[in-house]
Amino acid sequence: QDIQVTLPYGSDDGVLVVVRDLTGREAFSKVMPLSQNNNFIIARDLLGQLTAGVYIINASSENKDYSKKLIINK
């Protein structure tokens, strides 16, 4: 299963996606492209690397930052 994150802005460059657990420990970090003509990223690599729990996804590009809570149930 993929994780899709919709961003409130677009970018021609990649978006840095960083996922941290609630203690602030980095669990995932990767520059990812936005889908063509849409403002979302699909993190296919992400789900297999995360254990069950609550995480914060931070996406940043062009001096803009976006955060969203992610809950993984396995």
C-alpha positions in Angstrom: 0.0 0.0 0.0 1.3 3.5 -0.9 1.1 6.6 1.2 -0.1 9.7 -0.6 0.6 13.1 0.8 -1.2 16.1 -0.8 0.7 19.4 -0.6 -0.9 22.8 -0.6 1.6 24.0 -3.3 3.4 22.8 -6.4 7.0 22.5 -7.3 9.0 21.5 -10.3 11.8 20.4 -8.1 11.7 17.5 -5.8 10.2 17.6 -2.3 12.2 16.6 0.7 10.1 14.2 2.7 11.2 13.5 6.3 9.3 11.2 8.6 10.0 11.3 12.3 8.4 9.4 15.2 7.0 11.3 18.1 10.4 11.3 19.9 11.9 13.2 16.9 13.9 10.2 15.6 14.1 10.2 11.8 12.6 7.1 10.3 12.7 8.0 6.6 14.2 10.8 4.5 14.1 11.1 0.7 13.8 13.7 -2.0 10.7 12.7 -4.0 9.1 14.2 -7.2 5.6 15.5 -7.3 3.2 13.6 -9.5 2.7 15.3 -12.9 0.2 18.1 -12.9 -0.8 17.4 -9.3 0.3 18.5 -5.9 0.9 15.2 -4.3 3.7 12.7 -3.7 3.4 9.0 -3.4 5.8 7.4 -0.9 6.1 3.8 -2.0 9.3 3.2 -0.1 7.8 4.4 3.1 5.4 1.8 4.4 7.7 -1.2 4.5 10.2 0.8 6.6 7.8 1.9 9.4 6.6 -0.1 12.3 3.1 0.5 13.8 2.9 3.9 15.5 2.3 7.6 15.1 4.7 9.7 12.9 5.0 13.2 11.6 5.6 13.7 7.9 7.4 16.9 7.0 7.6 17.9 3.3 9.6 20.9 2.2 10.4 22.6 -1.1 11.0 26.2 -2.3 11.2 27.5 1.3 7.8 26.1 2.1 7.1 23.5 4.8 4.2 21.2 5.3 3.5 18.8 8.2 1.0 16.0 8.6 0.4 13.3 11.2 0.6 9.7 9.9 -0.7 6.7 11.8 0.6 3.3 10.8 -1.5 0.2 11.8 0.0 -3.1 11.0 
